[in-house]
Amino acid sequence: MKRNIYLGILLGGADLTGCQNELYKDPVADYQSGQGAYIASDEMTQIFVEEGKEVLVKNIILNLTQKEDSENAIQVEAGNQAQLDAYNKKHATEYLMLPPDMYEISKEVKFGALEASQILPLKLKNVKFSMQGSYALPVKLSGGSVGVIPGQDETLLVLEQRINTKCLRMKGSGSERSDMFPNDFKVDQWTMEMMVNRSQYRFNNQSIGGTKLVSGSSAHDEIFTRFGDVTIQPNQLQIKTGSSQIDVPADKFTAQPNEWYMLAFVYDGKKNYVYVNGELVADREIRTGPYGMIGFWLSGTNELIREVRFWKTARTPQQLKAYAWKMVDGNDDNLLLYYPMNGKKRNVETGEITEDESQLWDWSKNGMHLPKPSGAILTITVVKALLSRWINNS
């Protein structure tokens, strides 16, 4: 079965994917007590919202097993910490509880005569996203005039940010600096992330970005990323490092035009990994030991690019996935370079953020700003992330 990684946007709805399993038991079908209430939504529903906007959520559906001539009412509980903790433990996630002042929810849902389905009234208001992780709201049925069906009485609403932001549109010229770090600077581990969007993938050797080395140094420390090479297709991803390379197999990931991808390249001191949108697509043991670097470069073939980060640690799969579509904390001591490329400058001392499109501003504590490439402009875009479509996973 092929597994695909997709991008898109979702607000007030979710693409649903699943597979048949002959061992799966349907709690609703197995319910033997006549009339019963249940949540028709999935165990987890993800929505994308803009910060500060009011949103009427229509994703959570409450159903009765049968229509009746009489009226019925179901009690609803939201914000149960134990429910959220259980979900996080089961799925190895770290969702945060949505603060009560960011939502309004009906504690009772009434069904009129001959009604068997209702949308749970839920409004999000003045949502402010956290740098610590994604907010979630646990919802469960707690009783009422009819019985609640066990196993179908809970759901989790996960909020992700729909980002309207500026990004850098490059027009053939790249940007680089070779004076960021001393000649003897080394990192024992590293992670390089960048979010890119290209209008086409027709030509080989379309570079992305990487590190600058001391003049005359060995390619053993090289970090060079690109789409396409002689032995792979133009829409296949590659990293050259350690005097070798990793070609991401086409049955794991192939880039599509006009889609946003968060690319992450990780080295943990023993092994190199490649992730796309938080999903592992390739790994290989190439070399061990520290990497030397004195600077950083970005290719002019990137077209649209944002959220470029270089860390001196190996980010975990959970961290990569959690922050694939979010900004990170520029004050993190492990963050060597951070270019949001949003046309804004951050004052490291005061935290003040101001509009300034004159450079590619480094929001890390190191302040290693890059020159703005010739012809490049900052343009408004909507960064869209869909929960998960499938592309290429055997």
N, C-alpha and C positions, 0 to 999 in steps of 0.2 A: 504494500500500500504506500503510495507516495504521500508525503506530508509537505504542505506548503506554508510559507510564512507570508502573510498578507498585510497590507496597509489599507486604511480607509478611514472613514469617519462614522461615528455612530452617536446619535443623540436621541434619546427617547425610544430606542429600539435596539435589537441585537440580532446579528446573523447567528443562526443556530446550526451547529453541526453535530453529528453524532453517528454512532454505528450500532447495528443490531447485535445483540448478544443473547444467545438462546438461554443463558443462565440468568438473565436479568428478570427481576420480579417487579411488577407494577403494583405499588401499594394501593392505588385506587382500584385496580381490577380485583385485587385480593380482599378488598374491604367487604366484610360480610354483614355489616350492621345496618343496612338500608341507607337512610340519608346520612351524608357526611360532608364535611367541608375540607378543602385542601387548597394548597397554592399550586397553580398550574405552571408557574415560572420555574426555570432551572434552579439548581442548588445555588448558583451564583449568576447574577446578571450584572453586566458592566455597561456603564453609560459614560459618555463624554460631555462635559459641561464647561462653559466659560466661567471663569472666576468672576464672582460678584453678580452673576445673572440669576434671575428667578426662573426656575424650571419646574414644570408640571410633569412628574414622572408617570408614565403610563405602561411601564414594563411589568408590574407585579399584578397578576391576575388571580383572583380568588374565585373558586368554583364550588358548587354543590354537586353531589353525585346525581341528583335528580330534581326535577321541577316539582313544586308542591303548590297546592291552592292557598296555603297559608304563608304568612311572612316569616322570615328567619333573620337572625342577627349573629354575627361572628365577632368575637373579641380579638383584637390585634395588639401585640406587644412589640415595641421597637427599642433598640439600644441595649439589648441584654449582653453584658460583657462576657458572661460565661459562654454564650452561644458563639460570640466572635472568637474567644480563646480556643474553643473546640474546633472551629473551622480552621484557624491558623495552624493549630497543631496537626490536624488531619492532612492539610495540604502544604505544609511547610511554607506558609506565607506569613507576612508581618503587617497585615492591614491594621490601621488605626481606627478607633471608634469615631464616627462622625459626631461632632459636638451638637448638643440638643438645639442650640440657637441657630443652626444652619438648616433645619428642616421642620416641617409641620406634617403630621400624619394623623389620620383618623384612627381612633382607638376602637371604634366599632363600625362595622360595615353591614348595612341592612340590605336584605334581598326581598323584593316585593313578591307578591303572588306570581307564580309561574316564571320567576327569574332564577337562573342557575349560574350566572357569571357576572362578576363585577370587577372593575379596575379599582385597586386599592388607592384611595385618595392620598397622594403624597406630593408635597411641594418642597423643593430645595430653594433656599434663599440665602443670599449673601455668602456663598461658599468661598472660603479662603483656603487655598491648598497649602499643605504642609511640606516643608523640605525634608521631613523625616519619613515620609511614605504616603501611601494612598489611603484615603478615608473609605470606610465601609459602614453600612448600616444593616445590622442583623434584624430580620423581621420574622416573627413567628405567630401562629394562631394559638390563642390561649384558652379557647372555650367559646361558649355561646349557646344558642338554642338547639344546636345540633352537635353531634360528635365530631371531633377532629381526627383526620386520618393520620396515624403515625407514619413517619417516613416521608410525608409529603406536606409537612406543616411548617417548614422553615425555608428561608431563602436569604441570600446575602446580596445587597446592592452595593457594588463597588464603583466609586467615583474616580474617573480619570479626567485630566484637564484637556479641554479642547483649546489648542494654542493658536491664537491670532498673534503673530509676531513678525518682526523683520528677520530676514536671513540675507546672507551674502549671495549675490548673483555674480559669478565670475565670468569673464569674457576672454579666456585664453591665457591671461597672465597669472602667474602664481605669486606666492609670497614666502619669504624665508628669512631666517636669521641664524648666524653661526657664532654668535657671541653671548648666548644665553647662560652657559655654564662653563666652568674651568675645564682645561684640557684633560685633567685627570678625573673628571666627574664620572661616576658610575652608579647604576641602579641594579640591585640584586633581583628585583622583580619589576614588572611594568604592565600597564594597560593603556592602550591607545583607542579612543573612541571618536567617531565622527558621524554625523548624520548628513546623508547626501541624497540628491534627487537629480537625475539626468534625463534629458529629453530623448536620448537615443543611446543604444549600445551597439554600434555598427563597426567600430574600429578596435583593433588590438592595442595593447600597451597604453591604455589610458590611465595614467597614474592618479593616485588619490592624495597620499601624504606620507610623511615619515620623519626620521631624525637625521640631523646633520652630524658628521663625524669629524674627528681631527684629521687634517690633511695627511694622506699617506697611510692611514690606519687600515686594518684588515676589514674585509667585507663580513667578517665573523660577527661584528656588532651591527651590521646593517639592519634597518627596519624600513622596508620599502613596500608599499601597497599599491595595487592597481587592479583594474578590470581588463581581462584579455591578455593573451600571450600566444606564442607560436603553437603551443600544444593544447590550448584551451580556447573556448569561444569568447567573443568580446563581452558577453554578459556574465562571464564567470569571474569569481573573485580570487585574488592571489595575494600572498604575502611572501616577499623574499627576505630571508633572514638566516643568520648562522651559516652563510655560504651555501644555503640550500633554499627550499621554498615549500609552501603549502598551496596546492591548487584545490580550491573548494569544489567537490564533485558537482556536476550539473544536476544529479538526482537529489542533491541536498539543497542547493540554492542557485537560482539564476535570476539576475536582476531584470526588472521590467521597466520600460520607460515611464517617466512621470509619476513614480512612486517614491516615497520617502523610506530610506533604510538607515537604521542605526547600526553601524558597523563597529565591532569591538574586537581588538586583537590583544591577547593576554599571554603573558609569560610568567610562570610561577617559580622560576629557578631551575626547572627540570624539563618542562614541556610547554609547547606553544598551542594556543587555542584560538579559534575564530568563531565569533558569534554574530548573528544577524537578528536584530530586534529581540535580543535576549535569548535566542535559541542557538545552541551549539550546532555548528555545521561542519566543523573539521577540527582535528587535533593531531599533533605529531610530536614525538621527541626528536629534536634537531640538535640541540646543544645544551650545555649547562654553564653556570657561572654568570657573573655580572656583565651588563652591557654598558659600553661607554657611549656618551653623546655630548655634544656641545651646543646643539641647536635643533631647529624644527623647520619643516617646510610643508607647504600645501600646493597642490598642482592646480593650474588654471583650467584643467579639463573637468573640474568638479561641477560646473554650472551652479546649482543651488547647494549651499552648504551651511551648516549651523552646528552648535553644540560640539565643538572640538575640544577634547580633553586628553591630557597625558598624566598618568598617575605613576608614582614610584612603588606601587604595590599591585599585586594580582587581585583584581576585583572578583568577587564571588559571582557565580551564576545568578544568585538571588539579587545581588546589588545591580548587576547589569540589567536584569529584567525590570527591577523596580524603578530604575532611573533612566530607562531607555527613552522615555517621552517627557522627562522632567529636567529642570535645571538642577544642578548640584550646588553644594555649599562651597563657595570660593575660599572659605577660611580653613578648609580641611587640610591638615598638615601633609597628607599624602598626595595632594593635588599639585603637580609641578606646573602645569599649564592649563588654562581654561579660557577658551574663546567662544562665548555664546553667539557672537556675530549677530547681535540684535540692534546694532547702532547705538548702544549705550555704553557709557564709561562708568566704572565702579571705583570709588575712592576706598582704598583698602583701609585707611586709617579711620575714616568716619562711617563707612558703609553707604555714603550718599551715592545715588545713581543719577546720572545726567545724560541727556541726549548728546551724542557726539559720534559722527560717522567718519571722522578723519583718519582713524586707524582701526585695526583689528585689536580690540582691547582685551588684555589678559586679566580675567577676574580673579585669578589665584593670588596668593600673597606675594608671589615672586614678581609680578608686574612686568613680564616679558612680552611687551606688545609687539605685534607684527605690523609691517607697513601694509597699507591698503593697496591691493593689486591694481595695476593700471586698467582703467575702464570698468572696474568692478563697481556695483551699486548695491545699496541696501534696498530690498523690496519687501513689501508686505506679503505674507503667505499664511495659509492655514495648515498647520502640521496635523496630520490626521493619523490616528492609530486605531486599528480595529483589533478587538480582543484576540482573535487568532483565526486566520484563514489558513488553509493548508497549501503548501507548495512543496513538493519534493522531500518526502521522508520515507525511506523504505523500511 
